Amino acid sequence: MSLELRCGDVVTGCGGVVSGATQDEVLVAAAAHAADVHGLTNIDDATKRQLIAAIHPVRADDRALRAR
């Protein structure tokens, strides 16, 4: 199962989406996105909790729609 985080669920207006096979992979990708796009180089505990809460499984039909 793949997991994803839509940055816009945490940062209003951002269209970034990161994914990974595990929560840790998604968090690493989210940290890279935060640094590259938002200039955020330090993820504090409160932000990490928000990120974890926003991670969700990617449904098979969601993947199929993106492949089109």
N, C-alpha and C positions, 0 to 999 in steps of 0.2 A: 504494500500500500504506500502510496506517495502522500506526502504532506505538503501543505503550502501555507504561506502567509501573504496576505494582500496588505501592502504597506498602508493603503488608504484606510484600512480598518484601525490603524493606529495614528497615522499622520494624515489629516484631512487634505484631500486633493491630490495625493500621490497615487499614481497608477502602477507603481512597481509591484511585482509579484515574484517571490522567491519560493523555491521548493527544495525538497530533499526527502530521503528515505526515512530519516529519523528526526526527532525534535532537535537534537544537537546540530545536525546538518542544516536544518532550516535556520536555526539561530546564527550559525556561522555565516550563512548567506545573507541573512538580514543585517548582521553587523557590517558586512562588506558593502551592502547597499546603503546603509545609513551613513557610512563614511564617504562613499563615492558620490552619492546624490545629495545628502543632507549635511555633509560636513561634520557629522556626529562621530567622534572618535572614542567616546567612552559611554558604554551602556550601563547605567546604574541599575540597582536592584528593582526599583519601581518600574522602570522601562522594560526590563527583562520580563517582569511579571505580565505586563501588558502584551508583550510580544508572544509569550507562551499562551496566553489566553486567546490570542487571535489565530493561532495555528490550527488548521483543520485538515481533515483528510480530503484528498481530491477524488471525487467520484469518477467512475469510468466514463460516464456520459460527458462530464466536463472535459476530460482529456480528449475525447473524440471530437468535440466541438472545436477545441483549439487546434487540432490537427488539420482542420479544413482550410 
